[in-house]
Amino acid sequence: MTLARRISLGCIADDYTGASDLANTLTRCGLRTVQTIGVPAGDLELPELDAVVVSLKSRSIEAGLAVSRSRAAEKWLRGHGAGHVLFKICSTFDSTDAGNIGPVMDALRADSGDTIVLVTPAFPATGRTVYQGNLFVGSVPLNESPLKDHPLNPMHDSNLVRVLARQSQTHVGLVGLADIARGPDAVRARLADLSGKGFGAAIADAVFDRDLETIGAVALEHRLSVGASGIGLGLARALLASGKVESSATKPPSNAIVGGPAACLAGSCSQATLRQIDSAEQVMPVLHLDPEQIMAGKGEARRALAWAKGRLGDGPVLIASSSTPDQVAALQSRHGRDEVGHAIEQAMADVAEGLVASGVRRLVIAGGETSGAVVDRLGIPGFLVGAEIAAGVPVLRAVGAANGAMLLALKSGNFGGTEFFSDALELMR
């Protein structure tokens, strides 16, 4: 990867949709940002940049592998000038008691030399706030939200101090809203107190964007932070305020028309995505895959491709593997959680590969694991950030794709309004 100059902010994202959410946030704040898929290859040509978001598919893999991949990404980012690295996690803190947030944070903190790291998944723009260390999704605690039924990482505790402490080797403290409201000096003092008592990480409360700005200003004085796109907003604004980075225009990097057939793939089982699928059925053909047939072999993906090829000439289509939480739980009980997740991801990747081979160059994908499987299968090395479809979801223009010009939207399951698929296609020309 050739860079015109050294980057100011490096980011490591634990899934692809979260990476595009962060890249979108940084771009809207005025940083010239690119999202890469994995650590960039040496021959990937990109324009002058302020920030790079390295996308990993490490949220739900074995913890040791997540650590090694994250450390490799950090090494690359530091080698290209990043004085600060953000480990980007989901705004709903998706993880089990075994990790992977804690183990990756511990390793990156050791590599950075920081004595304590600020951690917050808060992103008020998407309804994620933290108060007294508890994560809220809208008006309800995390453990009362639909995330309690997440098929891979069900969240049953809203207290992030407890959640992170179960994963990490260090003591975890809290920087409460009272300290955040008093400004950066109060946060610095609280961190110094915690660090002196042997705490290596601190959950930071945040309810408003101004709280993120306070957190970002302090975090930027350290070499590492951990959080969702909200802390990225704080870091970006702190960089601009410091004068280290000049704000760039936030127009899409290219308005070149891609055209051709378009398709949507939905693998998320979130309530938001299920509502979006229901809405899409009013305006485009929708095929619901049979999960038992997916478990049986490749035939269901072949059926989906045959169905799509007969309709692409008339407009966009949507292919969904999404199911309700009860249906997912039943399927997992018969076949095993990991086996079900892998089979569905690969079926969706098979479908995406076949669609692109048939000429599709505009893809809308719902679901983090589904997005990761599809992008990996298509071998796309990176993206430039375009227009915002919904909060946290931009149009992405592929860089270095073997199939030529492509536009994608990678949506976390819970993001977007009811008409998301139609809204995305309207912007993806």
C-alpha distance (Angstrom), angle and dihedral (degrees) to the residues before:
residue distance angle dihedral
M1 . . .
T2 3.77 . .
L3 3.81 116.4 .
A4 3.81 123.3 -169.7
R5 3.81 89.5 -143.8
R6 3.79 140.9 -7.3
I7 3.78 117.8 -69.7
S8 3.81 123.1 -116.8
L9 3.81 100.5 -152.4
G10 3.77 129.1 33.7
C11 3.80 123.5 -165.7
I12 3.79 133.7 -170.5
A13 3.81 114.6 -161.8
D14 3.80 122.4 -163.7
D15 3.81 93.8 -145.1
Y16 3.79 138.4 20.1
T17 3.80 100.4 -114.4
G18 3.79 90.5 49.4
A19 3.78 88.8 50.2
S20 3.79 92.8 54.4
D21 3.81 89.4 46.2
L22 3.81 89.4 55.1
A23 3.81 94.3 42.5
N24 3.79 88.0 51.8
T25 3.82 91.8 51.1
L26 3.80 93.6 48.7
T27 3.80 91.9 47.3
R28 3.81 92.6 49.8
C29 3.82 88.4 51.2
G30 3.80 90.4 55.8
L31 3.81 104.7 -97.3
R32 3.79 118.9 132.1
T33 3.78 98.8 -122.5
V34 3.77 139.1 178.8
Q35 3.80 130.0 -172.0
T36 3.80 116.1 -142.4
I37 3.78 127.5 -166.6
G38 3.76 103.5 -126.8
V39 3.79 123.4 -29.6
P40 3.82 105.6 -27.1
A41 3.79 121.1 -105.9
G42 3.77 117.0 -119.4
D43 3.81 94.4 -111.9
L44 3.81 98.4 54.2
E45 3.82 107.0 116.9
L46 3.79 115.8 -148.4
P47 3.81 135.2 165.7
E48 3.80 126.4 -106.0
L49 3.80 108.8 -60.3
D50 3.79 144.0 -168.3
A51 3.80 97.7 -167.3
V52 3.79 139.1 22.1
V53 3.81 123.5 -160.8
V54 3.81 110.4 -158.7
S55 3.82 108.0 -155.4
L56 3.78 117.5 -145.6
K57 3.79 129.4 177.8
S58 3.79 92.3 -139.0
R59 3.81 107.0 118.9
S60 3.79 97.7 99.0
I61 3.81 104.3 20.8
E62 3.81 126.8 102.6
A63 3.82 109.4 -60.3
G64 3.80 96.6 -124.0
L65 3.79 91.3 53.4
A66 3.81 91.0 47.8
V67 3.80 89.2 52.6
S68 3.81 95.0 49.4
R69 3.81 93.4 47.8
S70 3.80 92.3 46.7
R71 3.81 92.3 49.2
A72 3.80 90.6 50.7
A73 3.80 89.8 52.1
E74 3.81 91.8 48.4
K75 3.80 91.1 50.0
W76 3.81 90.6 53.4
L77 3.81 92.8 47.2
R78 3.81 93.2 48.3
G79 3.78 89.4 47.9
H80 3.81 89.1 56.9
G81 3.77 94.3 52.6
A82 3.81 105.7 -88.8
G83 3.78 107.2 155.0
H84 3.79 90.7 -178.0
V85 3.80 127.7 37.5
L86 3.81 124.3 -164.0
F87 3.80 117.8 -156.2
K88 3.81 99.0 -148.9
I89 3.80 115.9 -148.2
C90 3.79 133.3 172.4
S91 3.81 118.3 -74.0
T92 3.80 86.8 -125.6
F93 3.84 92.5 53.2
D94 3.82 92.0 -120.7
S95 3.80 106.3 -160.9
T96 3.78 142.4 109.0
D97 3.80 126.3 -119.4
A98 3.81 87.5 -92.7
G99 3.82 92.9 57.8
N100 2.87 149.9 -154.4
I101 3.80 97.5 -162.9
G102 3.81 96.2 51.6
P103 3.82 99.0 46.4
V104 3.82 93.1 46.4
M105 3.81 91.8 46.0
D106 3.80 91.3 50.4
A107 3.80 92.7 50.7
L108 3.79 95.3 45.7
R109 3.81 91.8 46.2
A110 3.79 90.5 52.9
D111 3.81 90.8 49.3
S112 3.81 92.6 47.1
G113 3.80 95.5 50.0
D114 3.82 92.4 -131.5
T115 3.79 115.5 146.5
I116 3.81 93.3 -151.3
V117 3.79 135.0 14.9
L118 3.81 130.2 -152.6
V119 3.81 114.4 -128.6
T120 3.81 127.9 -170.5
P121 3.81 132.7 148.4
A122 3.82 90.9 -170.6
F123 3.80 116.9 135.0
P124 3.82 108.7 161.6
A125 3.82 92.3 -173.1
T126 3.80 88.3 68.7
G127 3.81 96.2 38.0
R128 3.82 97.1 -98.8
T129 3.81 113.4 131.9
V130 3.80 134.9 161.5
Y131 3.81 123.5 -145.6
Q132 3.81 125.2 172.3
G133 3.77 86.2 -9.2
N134 3.80 93.7 -57.9
L135 3.79 120.0 123.1
F136 3.78 117.5 -135.3
V137 3.80 126.7 -162.3
G138 3.77 102.4 -155.3
S139 3.80 105.3 -46.5
V140 3.81 98.4 -22.5
P141 3.82 132.8 76.7
L142 3.80 115.4 -102.4
N143 3.80 93.0 -108.2
E144 3.82 90.9 56.5
S145 3.81 94.6 47.2
P146 3.83 126.6 89.3
L147 3.83 86.7 -92.1
K148 3.79 88.0 80.5
D149 3.82 85.0 76.0
H150 3.82 97.9 45.9
P151 3.83 106.4 145.7
L152 3.83 94.9 -136.0
N153 3.80 106.7 22.8
P154 3.83 110.7 21.4
M155 3.81 109.3 -168.0
H156 3.80 114.0 -141.3
D157 3.82 100.9 161.4
S158 3.81 125.0 58.5
N159 3.82 94.6 -170.7
L160 3.79 103.6 97.5
V161 3.80 94.0 -170.6
R162 3.80 87.7 63.5
V163 3.82 94.2 39.2
L164 3.80 94.6 51.9
A165 3.81 93.2 41.1
R166 3.80 89.7 58.5
Q167 3.81 89.7 56.3
S168 3.80 103.1 36.8
Q169 3.80 133.5 74.1
T170 3.82 91.0 -142.2
H171 3.80 133.3 71.3
V172 3.81 113.5 -95.3
G173 3.81 122.2 -145.1
L174 3.79 137.2 178.3
V175 3.79 134.6 -111.9
G176 3.79 99.2 -159.6
L177 3.77 128.4 -148.6
A178 3.81 91.6 -103.7
D179 3.82 90.3 62.9
I180 3.80 92.5 42.2
A181 3.83 90.7 52.1
R182 3.81 91.3 53.3
G183 3.79 90.2 60.1
P184 3.79 140.8 -120.0
D185 3.81 97.1 -40.7
A186 3.81 91.5 56.1
V187 3.81 90.4 48.8
R188 3.81 91.1 49.3
A189 3.79 90.3 50.7
R190 3.80 92.3 49.2
L191 3.80 91.8 49.2
A192 3.80 91.3 48.8
D193 3.82 89.8 51.5
L194 3.80 92.8 49.0
S195 3.79 92.9 45.2
G196 3.78 91.0 50.5
K197 3.80 88.9 55.1
G198 3.80 92.6 52.9
F199 3.80 100.6 -97.2
G200 3.81 113.4 145.6
A201 3.81 99.3 -173.7
A202 3.80 137.3 30.8
I203 3.79 130.0 -162.2
A204 3.82 108.3 -137.8
D205 3.80 122.1 -147.9
A206 3.81 116.6 -132.0
V207 3.79 129.2 173.0
F208 3.81 103.1 156.8
D209 3.81 135.6 34.5
R210 3.80 89.6 -107.4
D211 3.82 87.5 62.6
L212 3.80 89.2 55.7
E213 3.81 89.7 51.0
T214 3.80 90.2 54.5
I215 3.80 91.5 47.7
G216 3.81 91.9 46.4
A217 3.80 93.3 51.2
V218 3.80 91.5 54.2
A219 3.80 95.7 38.6
L220 3.80 91.3 54.2
E221 3.81 88.6 63.1
H222 3.81 87.6 63.7
R223 3.80 128.7 61.6
L224 3.82 97.7 -123.0
S225 3.80 139.7 36.3
V226 3.80 133.2 171.3
G227 3.77 126.6 -147.7
A228 3.77 151.5 87.6
S229 3.79 128.5 -68.0
G230 3.79 91.0 -71.7
I231 3.79 92.4 72.0
G232 3.81 86.4 46.9
L233 3.80 87.0 60.0
G234 3.80 89.8 51.8
L235 3.80 93.0 47.9
A236 3.81 92.8 47.7
R237 3.79 93.1 50.8
A238 3.81 90.3 46.9
L239 3.80 91.0 51.9
L240 3.80 91.2 51.1
A241 3.80 92.2 46.2
S242 3.81 90.7 51.1
G243 3.80 91.7 56.3
K244 3.80 91.5 -125.7
V245 3.80 89.6 115.9
E246 3.79 129.9 34.3
S247 3.79 117.6 -140.7
S248 3.78 114.0 -105.4
A249 3.80 129.4 -154.1
T250 3.80 111.7 -83.8
K251 3.79 96.4 -143.2
P252 3.81 117.7 126.2
P253 3.83 111.3 -86.7
S254 3.78 91.6 -119.9
N255 3.79 136.2 11.3
A256 3.79 94.1 -166.4
I257 3.80 110.9 141.3
V258 3.81 114.8 -116.6
G259 3.81 98.7 -178.6
G260 3.78 126.2 166.1
P261 3.81 128.5 102.3
A262 3.80 120.4 -20.7
A263 3.79 131.7 -155.4
C264 3.80 139.7 -178.0
L265 3.81 127.2 -144.4
A266 3.81 122.9 -165.7
G267 3.79 121.5 -167.4
S268 3.79 100.1 150.8
C269 3.78 119.1 105.1
S270 3.81 94.8 -160.0
Q271 3.79 119.1 129.9
A272 3.81 89.8 -118.3
T273 3.81 93.0 55.7
L274 3.81 92.3 45.1
R275 3.82 89.2 54.9
Q276 3.81 90.3 47.5
I277 3.80 90.8 52.8
D278 3.80 90.7 50.7
S279 3.80 89.6 52.2
A280 3.80 93.0 47.1
E281 3.80 90.4 56.6
Q282 3.80 87.7 70.3
V283 3.81 93.7 60.6
M284 3.82 109.2 25.8
P285 3.81 140.9 25.4
V286 3.81 111.5 -85.3
L287 3.80 126.8 -164.2
H288 3.81 119.4 -163.4
L289 3.79 111.3 -153.5
D290 3.79 119.9 -135.8
P291 3.83 106.4 -119.7
E292 3.80 93.3 -156.0
Q293 3.80 89.5 55.1
I294 3.81 89.6 48.9
M295 3.81 88.5 55.9
A296 3.79 89.3 50.0
G297 3.81 95.9 60.8
K298 3.80 146.2 -84.5
G299 3.79 96.8 -39.3
E300 3.80 96.0 92.3
A301 3.81 92.6 54.9
R302 3.80 90.0 49.3
R303 3.82 89.6 50.5
A304 3.80 90.4 51.4
L305 3.80 92.4 50.8
A306 3.78 92.8 49.3
W307 3.80 89.6 49.5
A308 3.82 92.3 49.1
K309 3.81 96.4 46.1
G310 3.77 90.6 58.5
R311 3.80 91.7 55.1
L312 3.82 108.4 33.4
G313 3.79 92.1 88.8
D314 3.80 89.8 63.7
G315 3.82 97.7 49.6
P316 3.80 143.2 -72.1
V317 3.80 122.3 -22.7
L318 3.81 132.8 -162.2
I319 3.81 125.8 -142.8
A320 3.81 115.7 -167.9
S321 3.78 133.2 -168.4
S322 3.82 90.1 172.5
S323 3.80 118.5 128.1
T324 3.79 137.0 176.7
P325 3.84 118.4 -90.4
D326 3.83 91.1 -105.8
Q327 3.80 91.8 52.2
V328 3.81 91.5 47.8
A329 3.80 91.9 49.2
A330 3.80 91.4 51.0
L331 3.80 92.0 49.0
Q332 3.81 91.3 48.5
S333 3.79 91.6 50.2
R334 3.81 90.0 56.0
H335 3.80 99.5 41.9
G336 3.81 109.0 15.7
R337 3.80 129.1 -96.3
D338 3.81 98.3 -101.6
E339 3.79 93.6 42.8
V340 3.80 92.1 52.3
G341 3.80 93.5 47.1
H342 3.80 93.5 48.8
A343 3.80 94.5 45.9
I344 3.81 93.7 50.5
E345 3.81 93.4 45.5
Q346 3.78 92.0 51.1
A347 3.80 92.7 45.6
M348 3.79 89.9 54.3
A349 3.81 90.2 46.8
D350 3.83 89.0 51.4
V351 3.80 89.7 51.9
A352 3.81 92.9 47.6
E353 3.79 92.1 48.9
G354 3.78 90.4 50.9
L355 3.80 92.9 47.3
V356 3.80 92.2 52.0
A357 3.80 90.2 47.6
S358 3.83 86.1 54.7
G359 3.79 92.0 55.2
V360 3.82 104.6 -89.8
R361 3.80 109.9 147.7
R362 3.82 99.7 165.6
L363 3.81 116.6 66.8
V364 3.80 130.0 175.6
I365 3.80 112.3 -165.1
A366 3.81 126.6 -171.7
G367 3.78 119.3 -160.5
G368 3.78 132.6 46.1
E369 3.79 98.4 -120.4
T370 3.81 91.6 42.7
S371 3.81 91.0 50.1
G372 3.78 91.3 50.6
A373 3.79 93.6 50.2
V374 3.81 92.7 47.6
V375 3.80 97.0 46.9
D376 3.80 91.2 46.6
R377 3.80 91.3 50.6
L378 3.81 92.3 48.9
G379 3.81 91.1 49.3
I380 3.80 96.0 -134.3
P381 3.83 108.6 168.3
G382 3.80 99.3 -163.0
F383 3.79 151.1 -17.3
L384 3.78 140.2 -133.0
V385 3.80 114.7 -141.9
G386 3.79 119.5 -115.0
A387 3.79 137.4 170.7
E388 3.80 120.0 -17.7
I389 3.82 114.0 -110.7
A390 3.80 96.1 -176.6
A391 3.79 134.5 -17.7
G392 3.80 105.5 -55.8
V393 3.81 96.3 4.6
P394 3.83 120.0 95.3
V395 3.77 133.2 175.0
L396 3.80 106.4 -99.8
R397 3.81 123.2 -150.1
A398 3.79 112.1 -153.6
V399 3.80 118.4 -121.5
G400 3.79 119.4 -155.0
A401 3.81 95.6 -0.9
A402 3.78 114.8 164.6
N403 3.81 90.1 -137.8
G404 3.79 93.5 56.6
A405 3.80 126.6 -125.5
M406 3.80 113.2 14.7
L407 3.80 136.8 164.5
L408 3.80 121.4 -152.3
A409 3.77 138.0 176.9
L410 3.81 116.2 -157.2
K411 3.79 110.9 -164.9
S412 3.77 128.3 -169.6
G413 3.79 107.2 -131.2
N414 3.79 97.1 -109.6
F415 3.82 97.0 45.5
G416 3.78 129.6 97.4
G417 3.78 137.2 34.8
T418 3.78 128.4 -82.1
E419 3.82 93.0 -86.2
F420 3.80 93.8 47.8
F421 3.80 98.6 129.1
S422 3.80 92.9 50.8
D423 3.82 91.3 43.4
A424 3.81 90.7 52.3
L425 3.79 95.0 49.1
E426 3.80 90.8 48.6
L427 3.83 89.6 61.5
M428 3.82 96.4 39.4
R429 3.80 103.3 79.5
